[in-house]
Amino acid sequence: MLDVALVTEQSLLIKGKNSKYDDSDDILLRKALLERGLTVARMAWDDFSIDWTKIKCAVICSTWNYQRHVNAFVNWLTELERSQCTLVNDIQLILWNIHKKYLLDLSANSINIPNTYFVSSRSELRTETWLNLFGSDSIVIKPAISASAVGTVLVANFAIFQQSIETDIVSDREFIVQPFMKSIKTRGELSMIFLEGVYSHAKIKKPTPRDFRVQREFGGVQEDVVPAKHEILFGQRVINTCAKILSMPVFARVDVCYDNDSQLALMELELIEPELWLQSSASAVQRLADCIEKVHIKTK
C-alpha cells in the first residue's frame, strides 16, 4: 500500500517541466517525505484507473484543472471518501472552498472582504447599476468557481461592460461581482502561507503596468516579503475563523490586499491546490512533511 499520493492532474505528469505551471512544490515535498521513509508517488486525480483504496493518504498539490471539471472533481472526492484514503486538506474543507460563497461565511464571522455580490446568470449583469452600486469607476467580474484568474474581467465603463458580457463571460456560470481594489495595482496582493494554523512565509504579487491580474500567467511578478505584524494577525484571524466554521487546514494560503478604504481585506482563502512556494522556505518544506507524516501515522 502506498503511504502518500501527491495529487496532481494528468497533463502535468505528461508535460513535466514543459508545463507552464511550476510543480516545484510537489518535487520538494516528495523528497522530504521520502527522507522520512514514506512511500510517495505523484498521482493524477483525473486518472480514473487508480485504486484509491490502496493509498493511505492523499495530498492535493496541483489539481489546477479542477475548476473546468467540477462535477468530476466532486465525484472523485466522494470516491476518495468511500475508499478510506485520508485527504489533506480535509474533504469538507475542500468542498466548502470550491465555491467562492465561502467568502460570505467568513464575512459573517467578521472577516473583512470586498463588497461582494453573486449573480447566477449573464443576464443579471446587463445593468448600469453595478458601477453606481459600488461607488467605483471599475469593477471585477469572475466565475464563482475559478482559479488563476481564468475568466476574470475588469470593467471600467458601461460600454466595455456590455461588450465583455458578450465576448468574455461564459453564460452558464455563476459570477462574483466586486469593486476593483485599486491597491492591487500599487501595493500588490499579499499571499501568506499557514501550516497547521501557524504563519510560515509570504509573497507579494504584483501585476504588470498593463494588466490587473497578479498571476504569472498574465505577467505578474512574485517576490518574497516579510508581512507587517498586523497583516499576519489578519491572516491568523482568517485561519482561526476557518477552523471555527469547519476545521483547521493542514495548509492554507491567505490572499489579502488593502481595500478602497485602506483596510485589509481577504481576497481568497486557498485550501485546495494553492501554490505554497516551498522553495522560499526550507523550514516550511519540513514542517509540511511533518504534518503529513502525522496524518499518515493516524491512518495506520
N, C-alpha and C positions, 0 to 999 in steps of 0.2 A: 504493500500500500504506500502511495506517495504521501509524504508529510505535508508539503506545501505546494500549491499551484499559484503561480503569479499570473493573474488573469489578464489577458490582452485580447486583441482581435486578430483574425486570420491574416488580414492584409499586412499587419506589422511583422508577423512571423515570416511571411513570404518575401517582403521587401527588405526586411532587416535595416541596415544602415542607409539604404537608398530611400527610405521613407522620409517624408517631410517632417515627421514627428521625432521628437527626442525621446528615446527609450532608455536613457542612461539611468533613470531611477530603478527600472526593472533589473538592469545589469548589476548595479551596486548592491541592491537588496538581495539578489540571488547569491552573490558572492558572500555577503555577511551571513546569510542563513546556512550556506554550505559549510562555512567555517565553524558553525555550531553543531555540525554533524547531522543536519537535517537533509532529507532528500527533497530536491526542489526542481521544478520544471515550469517553463513558461507555457501556458495553455490558453487557447482561444475560447471565449465564451460562445462564439458563433460556429464552433466546430461541434456539430451535433452527434458526432461519433464517440465523443468522450463519455466514459462511465464515471460519473462524479461520486458514486458510492465507494470508489477505490481511492479517494483522496480525502485526507483528514481535514485540511484547512485550505481555503481559497482566499486569496488577497486580490481585490480588484485594483489593478495598477494602471492599465492603459486601454480601457474599453472605449476609445474615443469615437466609435461609430454608433454607440447605443442609441443616441437620440434620433437616428434615422430609422431605427428598427425597435421602437419602444415596446410594442406588443411582444415581439420575440424575446426581447431582453427580460421583460417581466415574467414571461413563461419560463425562461432559463432560471431566473431567481426562484420561482416556485419549484422547479425540478431540483434545484440545489438544496432547497429547504427539505424536500422529501428525502433526499439522498443521505441526510445527516452530516454532510460536509459542512464544517463551520465556516461561515463567511465573515471576512473582515473588509470593511465595517459590517456591523450587524444588518441583516436583511431589512428590518423595519426602518432603520436609518436610510438605507438605500432607496426604498420605496417612497419614503417621505421626501427625499431630496431630489427625486427625478423631476417633479413639477415645481415651478417657482412659487407656487402658493405657500410653500414653507416659509417664505418671507413674511407673509401675513401672520403666521403663527408666532414668529419671532417678534414682529412688531407688537402683537397683542401682549407680549411679555416685556414691553418697554425697551426693545432694541430699536434704535432709530434706523429707518430705511428711507429711501427717497419716496416722495408721493407716488403711489403705485396703483394702477388700475389694471384689471384683467378684462379682456373682451374676447368673445367666443367666435366671432366671425369677421371677415374682412369688411362687410357692410357696416359694422358698428364703427369703423374707422372713418367713414365718409362724413366727416363733420369738421367745421372750422373751430369748434369749441375747445378742442384739446389744448391748443396753444394758449387760449384765454383761461382755461381752467387751471393750468399750471402757472399762469403768470410768467411764462417763459417764452423766449424767442426761438427756442428749439426743443424738440422732444426726441425721445428714443423709443422705437418700437422693436420688440424682439419676441421670438417664439417663447411660449411659456415652458416648453421643453426644448432646450438647446444647449450647445457647448461651443466654445471657441469663437463666440460672436457670429456664428453662422446664421444668416437670415436677419441680422440686426441692421436697422435702418435709422439714420439720423435725419430728422426733418426740420428744416429751418423756415419754411414758408408754406402756405396752403397749396399753391400750385404744384410745388415739388412733392408735397404730401400726396396729392391726388395721383400724380404720376407714379410715385413709389408704390401706392396701393395696387396699381395695375401691373407694374413690372417687377417689383422686388419682394412682394409679400405673398406668401402661399395661402390660398383661401381656406384650406381645410385644417388650419391650425388655430389654437388659442394663443392670444397675444398678451404681452405685458406692455403697458404704456407708462413711461416715466418722463419727467423733465430731464434734459441733458444736464449732467453735473459738470459745470464749467471747469472745476478744478482738475479734472482728468487731463485736460489739455495743458495746464500749467504745472500742477504738482504731481500728476500721475495717480495711479491706483496702487495702494499698498496691499501686498499679499503676505499674510502671516501664517506660518506653519505651526500647528499644535499637535503634539503626540501624547496620547492619554491625558489630554486636558492641560498639558504644560507647554508653554511657549518654547519654540525651538529656534527658528530663524525666519528671515523675511527677505522679500524682494520688492523693489519699486518698479512698476511697469508704466512706461510712457509711450504714447502714440507718436507717429511721425507728424511733422507740421501739417501734412496734407490729409491726415486721417484722424478719426476719433477713437479708433479701436486700439487697444494696448497689446493685443495678441501678436506673436511673432509672425503668424501667417499674413498679417496685414502691415508688416514692417515695424511693429512695436519693439521697443528696447527694454530689456530687463536687467536690473543691477542689484547687487547685494546692498542691503541697507540695515541700519540699526534703528528700529522704530523708537519714538518717544515713549516714555513711561505710560502716558495716558492713552496712547494708541494700543499698546499691548494690553492694558487693562480693559479697553473696549473689546478687543478680540477675546479676552478671557471671559467677559460677560456673555458674549455670543456663545462661546463653547459651553459655559455653565448652563445657559438657558436651553441649549440643545439637549444637554444631559437631563435637565428638568422635564422637558417635553417628552423625550424618549429614552435615550441612554447616552453615555459618554462615548464619543467616537474614538477609535484607536488612533486614527489620523484624520486631520482636517486642515483645510486651508480657508482662512477668513480674508475675503477681499473687501477692502474698505476704501472710501475716499471722503473728502470734505464736501458736504452738500452745498447748495447755493445760499445757505445761511451760515456757512463756515463751521458747521457741526459735523463730527464724524458720523458717517452713515454706512451701513452694511450694504454692499452691492451683491455679494454672493457668499454663501457658505457651501464650500465644495467638499462633499463627503464621498463621492462615487469614484472618480478617476482623476483627482487633482494632480497636476504636476507639482511635485514636492521639492524639486531642486536639491536632491540629496547630495549632489556633487559639491554644493556650497557648504555642507556641514558634515564632516566625518562622524561627529558625535551623534547626529540625527540618524545616520545610517544604522549605527549600532543600537541606538535606543529603539528604533522601529523594529529592528530584528529581534531585540529582546522582547518587545511587546508581542510579536507574532509567535516567538518561541513559547511564551506563557500561554497563549491561546492553544498552541499545539499540545502542550503538556496537559491542558484541561480536557483535550479530546481523547487522550489515551484511555 
